[in-house]
């Protein structure tokens, strides 16, 4: 889990400009496996929520294939 604190700014011709202090968090759930040759596989799910000018929530799958630099 990772917290988020920041500043959000909107420049919209219809809704007008707006600024806000934004806060929220990110949470990842996943499984990682590292093979003996230094190559790894990571699969999981990420959810993010942020409250600034508007409240929003996003989620989706994660996939990563890291390779160790310099070998094992």
C-alpha positions as CSV (number, residue, x, y, z in Angstrom):
1,X,0.0,0.0,0.0
2,X,1.2,3.5,-0.8
3,X,-0.3,6.8,0.3
4,X,-0.7,9.8,-2.1
5,X,-0.6,13.5,-1.1
6,X,-0.5,16.2,-3.7
7,X,-2.0,19.1,-5.6
8,X,-4.6,18.8,-8.4
9,X,-5.4,21.5,-10.9
10,X,-8.1,21.6,-13.6
11,X,-8.3,24.0,-16.5
12,X,-11.7,23.4,-18.2
13,X,-13.6,25.7,-20.5
14,X,-17.0,24.3,-19.5
15,X,-16.6,23.7,-15.7
16,X,-14.0,26.4,-15.1
17,X,-10.7,26.3,-13.4
18,X,-10.3,24.6,-10.0
19,X,-7.5,23.6,-7.6
20,X,-7.5,21.2,-4.7
21,X,-5.3,19.4,-2.2
22,X,-5.5,15.8,-3.3
23,X,-5.0,12.6,-1.2
24,X,-5.6,8.9,-1.7
25,X,-3.8,5.6,-1.9
26,X,-2.7,2.7,-4.0
27,X,-2.9,-1.0,-3.1
28,X,-1.4,-3.8,-5.0
29,X,-2.1,-7.5,-4.5
30,X,0.0,-9.9,-6.5
31,X,2.3,-13.0,-6.8
32,X,5.9,-12.9,-7.9
33,X,8.1,-15.8,-9.0
34,X,11.8,-15.5,-9.8
35,X,13.4,-18.3,-12.0
36,X,16.9,-19.5,-11.4
37,X,18.2,-17.6,-14.5
38,X,17.2,-14.2,-13.0
39,X,14.0,-13.7,-15.0
40,X,10.9,-13.0,-12.9
41,X,7.1,-12.9,-13.4
42,X,4.7,-10.7,-11.5
43,X,0.9,-10.8,-11.8
44,X,-1.6,-9.0,-9.7
45,X,-4.3,-6.4,-9.3
46,X,-4.0,-2.7,-8.5
47,X,-6.7,-0.4,-7.0
48,X,-6.3,3.4,-6.6
49,X,-8.5,5.9,-4.9
50,X,-8.0,9.7,-4.9
51,X,-10.0,12.6,-3.5
52,X,-9.2,16.0,-4.9
53,X,-11.5,18.1,-7.1
54,X,-13.5,14.9,-7.6
55,X,-13.5,11.5,-5.9
56,X,-12.3,8.7,-8.3
57,X,-11.4,5.1,-8.1
58,X,-9.6,2.9,-10.7
59,X,-8.6,-0.7,-10.7
60,X,-7.1,-3.2,-13.1
61,X,-4.7,-6.1,-13.7
62,X,-0.9,-5.9,-13.4
63,X,1.7,-7.9,-15.3
64,X,5.5,-7.5,-15.1
65,X,8.4,-9.4,-16.6
66,X,11.6,-8.2,-14.8
67,X,15.1,-9.3,-15.9
68,X,18.0,-9.0,-13.5
69,X,20.9,-6.8,-14.9
70,X,24.2,-8.6,-14.8
71,X,22.8,-12.1,-14.6
72,X,21.9,-14.1,-11.5
